[in-house]
């Protein structure tokens, strides 16, 4: 069989994309190690019983970050029916659908409530039939910001960084993916309360889609740029807020808002559900959870308080 045909093409494509994800994983680990200014990441390698595995890197009790987790994985196997229904895409016409997925994900929980939590992930999926024939493939990902204090200039910084990055690839990407993010990161069980001030979110981003016209390499380059956007979009915020003083009220509110973050990840997040449904390593799937969180009973905040101003700030708006 020639290198241009059949399974060789699929194997080469998968190897190239997985190698990119590995490089991005290393870049992000180096970036957050530098940004923490003192902490180090522990690395754990794991294997998935159904095929594949991953590498988890976790920084605990750092200088700037109370917890930071950066994971990469390459997993494959038979796609369970429940996962297939949530995943979307075009599966096998008959018989079982097989999947291949690789990606990098991170969630970083700063120690100071003056610094927002940030999440980012990029991922690639393939679906094939029982004979290995490709039936669908796409990229997904995004990044969003979850502040605990109403510094509006931080939201402007984050979104302007994302907008500049998106505009280098396609004029419609930022507006489309920002609106998608605003719809996605919402606790619908709490009256559609937003998790944070948003960012960008996309899924089923395919090559040569008439909506954008980008070929496979151009789509892959965009996804790589999403993974590399935090030095422009997030680092200025950390630098600006690192030494800002705070007290017990700010810390308490941070823990309460972290509780809402946990609720979203456990109830609504697609990545968490997919990982659990496909028997991925539980410690890696739940890496996104903060080290400490709090649930108060029916909290109320005085008009004009920093808590009330933060809640008001979560309403979707044009941050550019």
N, C-alpha and C positions, 0 to 999 in steps of 0.2 A: 504494500500500500504506500503510495507516495506521500510526502510530508504535507501536500496540499489537500489531501482527501480524507474523508471519514473521520474516524476517532482521532487521528493525528492532529487534525486542525483543531478539534475540541480540546485535546490535551495541551496543545501549544497555547491556545487562547487562555485557558484556565491558569496555566503556569505563569503567563505574562501578567495577568491581572492579580493573581495571588502574590507575585513578586513585588508588584507596585504597592499592594497593601502592606507587605512586610516593611518596605522602605518607609512608607508613611508612618507606620507604627514606631519605627526607630526615631524618625524626625520628631514626632509628637512627644515621645518619652524624653528626648534631649531637651526639647523646648520647655516642658513643664519642670524638669529637673533644674534647669537654669532659673526659671521664674520663681520657683519655691525658695531659692537661695539657702539651701542647707539640707533638705531631705533627700532620700534616695528611694528608688523603687525596688520592691521585691518582685522577682519573676517566678511564675509557676507555669509549667507546661502540662497540658492535659490532652487526653485522647478520648474521643467520643466512641461509645460502643458500636454505633451504626456506621461509622466511617468518618475519618478526619479528626480534627482536634484544634487546639489553639494555644495561645500564649497570653497569660494574664500578668499585667504589671500593676502593682498597687503601692502607692506611697501612703503611709499611715503616720499621723502625728508629725507632719512636716512643720516647717517654719511659717510658711504662708498658707499652705493647704492642710486642712485637718484630715482630708482624705482625697486622694486622686487615683482613679483607676483608668487604665488604658489597655484595651484588649484587642487582639486580632484573632481571627479564626478562619479555618477552611473546613467546611463540613459538607457531607454529601450522603445520599441514601434515598430510601423510599420516602415520599412525601405523605405524611398522614392526612386523612381526609379533613380533619379539623384545621390543620395548618394550611392545607390547600385552599380552603374556603376563605381564610383570612388573608392569605398571601396574594391572591389574584394571579393574573397571568394566564397563559394558554397552556394547559397540561396535555397529557396524552389523550388522543381521541378514544382509545380503548385500552384497557389494562391499567397498570399502575403508572403513576407519574414519579419520576426520579428528580432529585434536585441537587444542585451544586451551589454553594453560597460561600462567599468570602468577604471579609470586611474588617474595618477598624472602628472601634467605638470608645468614647471617653466620657466620663463625668467627673468634674472637679468641684469639690466642696471646700471653699476657703474657710479659714479659721475666723476671720473678721466678718461681721455682718455688713460691713461697709463695702465689701467686695462681693459681687454677684457670683452665684454658681453658674458654670457653663457646661453645656453638653454638646457633643459633636459625634456624628457617625457617618461613614460612607460604606456602601455595601454593593455587592454584585450578586445577581441570581441567574441561574440557568435552570430551565426545566427541560427534561427529555422524556422520551417514551422508553419502553422496556428494551428496545433495540439500540438505544443510545442516540436516536435522532433528535436533534435540537428542535423543540417546539416553541420556546420563548426565551428571551434573555433581556435583562435590563439592569440599570443602576438605580440606587436610591440613596437618601441621606439627608443631611442638614445639620444645622446648629442653632441653638437658642440660648437666651440669657435669662437667668432668674435672679433678679435683685431682691434685697431685703430692706433696702433703705431707698427713699425716693430721689435718687440722683438722676435727674432727667438727662444730663449731659452724658452719662454712661450709656444710656440707650441710644442716644444720637451717635456716639462713637462706634458702637457695635454695628448698628445698621448701616452707617456710612461705609464702614469697612466691607460689609457684605455687599452693599450696592456696587461699590467700585469693582470688586472682584467679579460679580455677576455680569456687569456691563462689558467686561473684557471678552465675554463669551457669547452673549446674546442679549439684545436690548430688552426682551420681555422677561428674562429669567427672574430678576429681583422681584418685580411686582407680583408675578405669578406665584413664585415660591414663598414670598413673604405672606401673601394671603392664605396660602395652603397651610403655612405654619400657624397662623392665627387661628385657623379652624381646628388644627390637629391638637395642639398642646392646651387642651381645655378639660377641666374636670366637669363633665356634663352632669354628674351627680350632685354637684354643688352650684347648680344654677348657671352652668357654663362659665365658671370662674377660670380665668386664664392662669396658667402655671407661671408665666413670667411676661416679659415684654417681647417675646417672639424672636424671630430670626428668619431663617429659610428652612423649608422642608419640601422634599420632592420624592416621588416614587415612580416606578415604571417609566424611567427615562431611557428611551430606546434610541439606538442609532438610526439616522435617516428618517426620523419622524417628520412629517410635513409641518408640524407646528414650529420646529426650529431648524430643520435641514442640516443638522450637524452629523458628520460621519462618525464611525465608531471611535476613531482616535480623538476627535474633537470632544466627544462626550466624555471619554476617559480623562482627558486633560482638564475638563471642567470639574469633574469629580475630585481629581487630585488637588486642584486649586481650592475647592471647598475644605479639604482636609488641612490645607496650609494657610487658611485665612486668619487664624487666631493671633499670630504676631501683630497683625494690623488692626484686628477688630477687638481683641480682648486684652492684650498686654498693656496698652495705654491705660486701661481702666485699673488694672492691678497696680501699676506704677503710681497712678494718681491717688488711689485709696489705701495703699498698703499701710501708711502710718497715721491714718485718720483715727482719732480716739472714739471710743464707744463705751456704753455702760450696760448694766444688767437689762434695762428695757429693750435695748437693741438686740442683745443676745437672745433674750426670751422670744422676741418676735421672729428672729432668724430660725429658731428651732420650731416654732409653730408653722412657719411657711415651709420649712423642710418636711413637716408632716404632710402638707398638701402635695409636695413633690413626690413623696412616697406613694400617696394615694394614686396619683396619675400613673406612676410607673407600674404599680401592681394591678390596677384596674383597667387601664386603657392602652398602655404602650404596646405596640405591635411587636417590637423587638423582644421584649420580655416574654410575651406569649409564645412567639415563635421558638425562642430558645428552650422554654419549658416543654413545649409540645414535641420538639425534635430531640429531646434527651441530651441537650448540651450540659456542660458542667454548671451546676447550680450556683456555685460561688462566683463564677464568671458572669452568669446571667444577672445575678443580683448585685453585682459590683456597683451599680449605679446608686444604691441606697446610701444615705449619709450615715456617719458613725453615731450621731445623736439626732433625735427629733422629738417633737412634743405635740400632743393633741390636747388643746383646751376645749372645754365644753362651751359651745356657742359664744365665742369671744365677740365683744363689741368694742369699737374704738371711737373715741371722741372726735367730733368734727374738727378738722385742722391738725390732728395729731399726725406724727410721721407715719404711723400705721395706716391711718385712713388715707393719707396722701399716697402711700405706696399702693394700696388697693385700687385707688382711682387711676393710678398710673398704668395699671395693667390693661386697661381698655385699649383695644387695637387702635393705632393711629399711624400717621406717616412720620416716621422717626428720621427720615433723611433730611 
